[in-house]
Amino acid sequence: MIIETAPAKINFTLDTLFKRPDGYHEVEMIMSTIDLNDRLSFERRQDRRIVVEVEQNYVPTDSKNLAYRAAKLMTDTYHLEQGVTITLDKDIPVSAGLGGGSSDAAATLRGINRLFDLGCSMDELCQLAIQIGTDVPFCVQGHTAFCTGKGEHIQPLNKPPSAWVIVAKPDLGISSPDIFRTLNLEEEHEVYTQSCLQALETGDYERLCRSLSNRLEPISGEKHQEILKIKGNMLRSGADGAVMSGSGPTVYALAQKERQAKKVFNAVSGCCNEVYLVRLLG
């Protein structure tokens, strides 16, 4: 049996530059991992089936599941003679903007690589990963990185300063394609990518907090006012910075002191059912 951990990711920044000929958006994203994890175990089968086992009945176990798709891609690409059973222990909220499905897919690529002794490099796994989803290449490598293109070009960055992360997912669903379709690329906006890069290079925590920015936040926030209310609540209760992750609906806040982080956590817990207090991994 092989076991892999699949950490959630957050966006320090997310910017969209233009629509590409392939239909994707050219993006610039600075992402980092946090200590909120799914866990996956992998076992060889005697037949060629791919079986995903998960307790939560709202998590699909067929080709709608990115871990299943990653396993299928690996077995097809490397002509594996045996299938695999994937047992998924899920803690990352689904459809949250935290990359849970992408991280599960990345863990599956790594896990099957180890299970069958394929000897794939990280670069080779990342080339497969982009066929599954735009966040998957980052999730293969993890840590903290500057991602460009569709998300497949990854530049590792310094580990961020130590901080607590308060993660709040409101009880609503957001369609990422709908948010991107609503995006007006001609509209002026402020995303502090360069400032964030410099903050990470120098380890400047205060500048990192000032640089948190997401071009999709105003769009998702206009459609779902609860997102902006949670962010405002976090800042009023003492967070050092707060921003929506991905296309939402999850909002997270940073706090350097534990007492401060618990105050933000308690304030948000009163208006949101899914709230987590974790650490930056990076």
Phi and psi in degrees as a GROMACS rama.xvg file:
@    title "Ramachandran Plot"
@    xaxis  label "Phi"
@    yaxis  label "Psi"
@TYPE xy
-114.358  137.004  ILE-2
-119.688  134.908  ILE-3
-129.304  142.786  GLU-4
-98.1099  137.883  THR-5
-119.795  94.7474  ALA-6
-77.5809  149.238  PRO-7
-70.2566  159.266  ALA-8
-120.453  154.311  LYS-9
-126.055  154.108  ILE-10
-95.6017  118.431  ASN-11
-70.1453  -42.2406  PHE-12
-139.164  154.463  THR-13
-148.42  118.332  LEU-14
-128.844  145.913  ASP-15
-117.544  129.926  THR-16
-100.034  -48.6043  LEU-17
-164.154  165.341  PHE-18
-85.4571  127.005  LYS-19
-83.8187  158.695  ARG-20
-59.3125  -26.815  PRO-21
-82.5374  3.52396  ASP-22
94.7398  -16.48  GLY-23
-81.2386  165.242  TYR-24
-96.2131  139.53  HIS-25
-73.1285  125.352  GLU-26
-124.496  157.902  VAL-27
-128.103  119.262  GLU-28
-135.853  136.402  MET-29
-110.106  117.805  ILE-30
-124.623  155.85  MET-31
-146.547  154.59  SER-32
-92.6089  153.168  THR-33
-127.849  164.662  ILE-34
-84.7228  56.2381  ASP-35
-131.779  112.191  LEU-36
-127.556  147.727  ASN-37
-95.0329  157.484  ASP-38
-127.443  135.07  ARG-39
-126.859  137.995  LEU-40
-119.426  149.227  SER-41
-130.463  130.697  PHE-42
-133.618  140.806  GLU-43
-68.3022  148.375  ARG-44
-110.567  162.013  ARG-45
-82.9178  -21.9647  GLN-46
-102.156  -170.272  ASP-47
-103.157  13.2374  ARG-48
-75.1128  153.841  ARG-49
-109.031  119.674  ILE-50
-121.748  124.125  VAL-51
-107.74  123.153  VAL-52
-112.549  127.493  GLU-53
-149.966  140.56  VAL-54
-69.5391  -41.7201  GLU-55
-70.8619  123.179  GLN-56
-75.8815  -9.93865  ASN-57
-86.8836  -4.26044  TYR-58
-94.8209  121.452  VAL-59
-66.8382  153.182  PRO-60
-119.815  9.75929  THR-61
-108.878  -154.06  ASP-62
-67.5711  -8.51226  SER-63
-74.7469  -16.1819  LYS-64
-88.4103  126.557  ASN-65
-67.5886  -28.1572  LEU-66
-65.7119  -41.2337  ALA-67
-59.8111  -46.4176  TYR-68
-64.4596  -36.4632  ARG-69
-65.7352  -41.1188  ALA-70
-64.4054  -41.5531  ALA-71
-63.5291  -41.1906  LYS-72
-62.9687  -42.3884  LEU-73
-67.1963  -44.1849  MET-74
-67.1983  -36.1071  THR-75
-72.7253  -44.058  ASP-76
-64.5629  -40.0043  THR-77
-106.234  12.3672  TYR-78
49.819  50.3011  HIS-79
-71.3491  138.26  LEU-80
-85.6116  -13.1738  GLU-81
-120.757  150.432  GLN-82
-86.4676  -169.134  GLY-83
-146.106  141.922  VAL-84
-102.12  125.01  THR-85
-110.731  120.115  ILE-86
-104.09  119.722  THR-87
-110.358  119.26  LEU-88
-104.366  106.483  ASP-89
-103.915  123.143  LYS-90
-118.051  -23.9278  ASP-91
-73.1573  129.292  ILE-92
-58.3496  146.235  PRO-93
-87.1477  152.516  VAL-94
48.9179  50.8051  SER-95
-117.501  -12.0442  ALA-96
85.5973  14.2907  GLY-97
-107.583  4.40718  LEU-98
69.9052  27.1987  GLY-99
-60.6745  -49.3017  GLY-100
-63.6448  -40.5695  GLY-101
-64.2724  -40.903  SER-102
-68.0351  -36.2191  SER-103
-62.6677  -41.9823  ASP-104
-63.3057  -43.859  ALA-105
-62.5904  -42.7984  ALA-106
-62.5524  -34.5473  ALA-107
-68.1596  -41.7217  THR-108
-59.3408  -46.1657  LEU-109
-66.02  -42.3777  ARG-110
-65.293  -44.822  GLY-111
-69.6941  -34.3377  ILE-112
-56.8716  -42.0253  ASN-113
-76.2191  -41.8946  ARG-114
-60.5528  -38.6188  LEU-115
-105.248  10.9068  PHE-116
50.4886  49.7262  ASP-117
-79.4105  -23.3879  LEU-118
71.7128  23.9097  GLY-119
-70.8384  139.958  CYS-120
-78.9834  167.045  SER-121
-59.8365  -39.735  MET-122
-62.0431  -41.6692  ASP-123
-65.3519  -40.7753  GLU-124
-65.2922  -36.844  LEU-125
-66.8704  -34.5008  CYS-126
-65.286  -35.3008  GLN-127
-72.6156  -37.6201  LEU-128
-60.453  -38.4884  ALA-129
-66.9411  -19.2193  ILE-130
-72.9865  -16.1155  GLN-131
-96.7241  -42.6329  ILE-132
-176.136  158.477  GLY-133
-72.2139  -22.9858  THR-134
-89.4268  -11.7135  ASP-135
-66.9354  -40.3024  VAL-136
-56.984  -43.3926  PRO-137
-60.0479  -44.3201  PHE-138
-65.6227  -26.9577  CYS-139
-60.6303  -43.8569  VAL-140
-90.621  -36.5369  GLN-141
71.5076  -154.789  GLY-142
64.4427  -132.375  HIS-143
-128.708  135.456  THR-144
-155.559  157.101  ALA-145
-101.198  117.226  PHE-146
-112.62  130.45  CYS-147
-131.104  -176.921  THR-148
71.6199  -133.215  GLY-149
-81.8818  -8.6603  LYS-150
127.038  -3.16154  GLY-151
-86.2356  -17.8139  GLU-152
-92.3034  116.327  HIS-153
-121.975  121.337  ILE-154
-111.99  110.12  GLN-155
-60.9371  143.557  PRO-156
-123.142  168.651  LEU-157
-60.5199  151.294  ASN-158
-62.7671  135.386  LYS-159
-70.1505  162.05  PRO-160
-58.2037  150.347  PRO-161
-61.0091  134.645  SER-162
-161.318  156.248  ALA-163
-85.4831  149.4  TRP-164
-125.226  123.226  VAL-165
-102.558  115.746  ILE-166
-109.572  125.812  VAL-167
-129.056  120.685  ALA-168
-111.497  111.493  LYS-169
-69.1598  159.006  PRO-170
-82.9089  71.7624  ASP-171
-154.083  157.381  LEU-172
-108.731  143.969  GLY-173
-128.356  134.911  ILE-174
-93.4458  112.9  SER-175
-57.1123  -44.5616  SER-176
-58.3695  -37.9622  PRO-177
-63.9104  -41.54  ASP-178
-63.9947  -44.1689  ILE-179
-67.4926  -33.6349  PHE-180
-67.2529  -31.4202  ARG-181
-76.5622  -19.379  THR-182
-61.9089  127.893  LEU-183
-100.086  104.581  ASN-184
-70.2154  -16.7149  LEU-185
-85.2497  -14.2975  GLU-186
-73.6823  136.716  GLU-187
-66.8049  144.762  GLU-188
-155.764  166.541  HIS-189
-125.715  113.243  GLU-190
-127.62  126.048  VAL-191
-96.4806  58.5164  TYR-192
-61.6698  -51.6622  THR-193
-64.6241  -39.4374  GLN-194
-62.1402  -40.1957  SER-195
-66.5913  -41.781  CYS-196
-59.4118  -43.1812  LEU-197
-67.3099  -37.5905  GLN-198
-61.9659  -41.5693  ALA-199
-70.9058  -34.5712  LEU-200
-65.3365  -37.3602  GLU-201
-99.4243  -6.63062  THR-202
72.0108  29.7732  GLY-203
-87.9231  97.6667  ASP-204
-63.2276  -44.8639  TYR-205
-61.9759  -40.7374  GLU-206
-68.2154  -37.0869  ARG-207
-57.2391  -46.4154  LEU-208
-63.9473  -37.798  CYS-209
-70.0326  -21.5969  ARG-210
-90.0006  -10.0617  SER-211
-57.305  123.26  LEU-212
-162.285  147.519  SER-213
-148.211  116.192  ASN-214
-62.9634  -25.5342  ARG-215
-83.1872  -14.3073  LEU-216
-59.4215  -45.3958  GLU-217
-61.7713  -33.0523  PRO-218
-71.6286  -52.3749  ILE-219
-63.1886  -37.376  SER-220
-67.5552  -33.3711  GLY-221
-69.5417  -37.1054  GLU-222
-74.2271  -32.0271  LYS-223
-135.492  94.0707  HIS-224
-60.4557  -22.0504  GLN-225
-60.0941  -31.8011  GLU-226
-60.2489  -48.8182  ILE-227
-69.9214  -31.8852  LEU-228
-65.6327  -42.4142  LYS-229
-63.7162  -44.4164  ILE-230
-59.2861  -46.2979  LYS-231
-61.3157  -40.0564  GLY-232
-62.3519  -42.1227  ASN-233
-61.0727  -46.9659  MET-234
-67.3065  -40.1198  LEU-235
-66.2541  -29.4449  ARG-236
-88.9583  5.7234  SER-237
112.613  8.82359  GLY-238
-64.7844  147.284  ALA-239
-76.3977  -24.7367  ASP-240
-170.922  156.205  GLY-241
-153.349  148.337  ALA-242
-163.917  157.12  VAL-243
-74.8572  144.938  MET-244
-100.669  135.49  SER-245
58.7868  -139.777  GLY-246
-91.665  7.93029  SER-247
92.4167  -175.264  GLY-248
-88.9511  1.35792  PRO-249
-67.4458  137.084  THR-250
-116.953  140.951  VAL-251
-128.047  158.03  TYR-252
-129.135  152.96  ALA-253
-108.948  142.446  LEU-254
-148.388  134.295  ALA-255
-86.391  -26.9618  GLN-256
-103.896  140.432  LYS-257
-61.8887  -43.5048  GLU-258
-60.9219  -42.3054  ARG-259
-62.6747  -43.7861  GLN-260
-62.6229  -41.3794  ALA-261
-66.7149  -33.7026  LYS-262
-64.1223  -43.7916  LYS-263
-64.9956  -44.7512  VAL-264
-56.1822  -47.9458  PHE-265
-65.2446  -38.2979  ASN-266
-64.7698  -41.2359  ALA-267
-77.7369  -31.0223  VAL-268
-60.7235  -24.0792  SER-269
-72.6186  -16.8683  GLY-270
-126.016  5.92685  CYS-271
-149.139  130.838  CYS-272
-75.1593  -38.5178  ASN-273
-100.827  98.6097  GLU-274
-131.643  135.87  VAL-275
-129.475  142.254  TYR-276
-115.823  109.518  LEU-277
-134.901  -175.803  VAL-278
-115.525  152.522  ARG-279
-66.5144  135.797  LEU-280
-97.1927  -59.8672  LEU-281
